[in-house]
Amino acid sequence: MRFYEYESKQVLKKFNITIPSGGIATNPDDAMKIHKELNCEVVIKSQVLSGGRMKAGGVKFSANYETTKKYTEEILALTINNLKPVCVIVEPKSGISQEYYAAITWDGVEKKPVLIFSDMGGIDIEEVAEKYPSHVSRTHLSNLKPIYDYSAKIAVSNVGITGKDLNSLSRMLKGLIDIFNKYDLTLAEINPIAKLNDGSFIALDGHMDMEAEARNYHQDLLTELNINKEDTRQSRPPTQFEIDGAAVDAQDTRGVAGNVTEFSGNLGLIIGAGGGSLTLFDAVTNAGGKPANYCEIGGNPSVKKTAELTKLIVSKPGVEKIAVMMNVVSNTRVDIVARGVIKGVIEAGFKPKDKITIFRIPGSWEEEGFKILNKYEVEYVDRTVSMYEAANISVKKMQEEQ
Amino acid sequence: MSILIDEGSKFIIQGITGREAVTMAKELIDYGSKLVGGVTPGKKGREVHGVPVEDTVKAFTDNQKIDGSIIVVPPAFTTDAVMEALDAGIKLIVVVTERIPRKQVAQFVEFAQQQNARIIGPNCLGIISPGKSKMGGIGGSAEATKRAFVPGNIGIMSRSGGMTVEIANSLSSSGLGVSTAISIGGDVIIGSSYAELMPLFDQDNDTKGIAIYSEPGGRAEILLAEYVKKSNRKLPIVAFMAGKFMDAMPGMRFGHAGTIVEGKADTTEEKIIRMQEAGITVVERIEEIPMKLKELIS
């Protein structure tokens, strides 16, 4: 879950990391008020969950109140990578003598957090690492030992910085490490850290990501930042179809029947589980099929939940038929899924045999499941027919009808 | 032979009185696994399918050698349970629980390294050495497990629990069998990834080939490729890559927590190239796995 820059900066401030003065505005008049209070040249920055703001025109400098109003209006109307800004930051334009980069993220290979630091901030860190490796340090942090200041000092010292700057920068980095650890972040980044003309250091931009699984542990912070439960911060906002899918899954805690992602095709998919869904989605696409959705069922969801998910998918505008497929299941009961899917199709006002192209879920309680499918004349296959072949059968049926 | 577990392995279930764990206990006992008991704090003295329940792990390890523990407790209590098992000297831990924040996973994985112990998972179905023992929910009921998993000489490693069973099924229907299958877990940080388990398979003379289920996200496949380039044994490996559609959707998460594509190295395209460069055969369909393995082994 990604934080906006202004939220990240609030977190930095809590840990005594200096951030620019100024504030946020949702309209040109408020932006002008902040400019008046600051009484100096300002920068206006779009608050949008996307990179590349500067290039897209989402960051502008302004010396007078009229341009501040004009730029704020323009930036608030500007979508970047299909995302709308929620507000703008208005801050003083700083007199900078040097820029630095600092971030903590997970190294999945070492299975430890890694502190990345560079004295060449403001630009793409991967590019710096490639062209100027001696200007980037990587310092792994223990998951078990408490983190002391020395880890931050090593990171700063390793790019050749000493003197007063070493102490100021490592204080800031230690604060960033504490934030990363305290809030289960997957990324805590300051880019750039600026050394101002007076020799002090300030965080000019911040970027933080919290692990979705950890949200429940940090309700205090989320409340403080006014982030509510519905605000999922995915890379694109959820569609109504996806919101409805999540509501189906939340009906009860037994199993999964949800994780819906909307696509624009005509074949509704009821597929599972985690890996099976990925495999089947590829198989359908590969066969020339056009999925209307991605979803996951697994962990033995109730008949009711499966029926509700089916209803949602089979009723989606543009969906002509559905395919019901999983890998060989051991914990999910085939008969329960069969019952749920048939119930859902009927409740949506259709005949199961007209709407279900294929049912391919082999595994526990399959005999019971197949009996139900026979009764409703739904075509099914057992484990001797592969997932790939089942997807082909389904797509072929769609094409024959056209 | 097999790796990690065999007919002699004795283990416990932490969280044994939970609904899912009670079912699992029955499946394990029916299959022939040596489940000697379970732990649920505050429920000492009870029995689950004939095995005793204790309050602590130490209550078992004080009196006998316990080879492994299966962790089936809610996410908020998982780290505590794993740490307890590691502290009690247990060397093999299967973490079934999903939705554990990765910081906590990294903590118990680092502690396990210090204790020379091994973690499988989290977010996995566990391990099976067919005909000998299984540790975790893998395969379901004893009957279903026997149907999908036939003893043989193919090792399976999979980031998806369900697809481990699908692959085993496709092997057995082609006349091949499994030495040991491991559902390694779907999270970003896991206790043992392919490259960390391969040395065990390389040392197992009865394993003649490896089947892999892989996904977008993370570096596990690239590390496997690097390992394979360096290893001497050169066991034939056939890998299946799911989630190709995700390459065009960076930042989105499908299936498992570990699948998010954050950079080029996380895409299926890049992983396939790197695996092929290392001599790993990458197939388009699950049913090609047994076909290719038969070719490569003979």
Interface residues (C-beta under 8 A of the other chain):
Chain A: W106 G108 V109 K111 K112 P113 S142 N143 L144 N181 D184 T186 E211 A212 E213 A214 Y217 Q234 S235 R236 N259 T261 G272 A273 G274 G275 G276 S277 L278 T279 F281 D282 A283 T285 N286 Y294 E296 G298 M326 N327 V328 V329 S330 N331 P362 G363 S364 R383 T384 S386 M387 Y388 E389
Chain B: P75 R99 I100 P101 R102 K103 A106 Q107 V109 E110 F111 Q114 L125 G137 I138 G139 G140 S141 A144 T145 A148 S158 R159 S160 G161 G162 M163 V165 E166 N169 S170 S173 G186 V188 I189 Y213 E215 G218 R219 A220 L223 F240 A242 G243 K244 F245 M246 P250 G251 M252 R253 F254 G255 H256 A257 T259 E284 R285 I286 E287
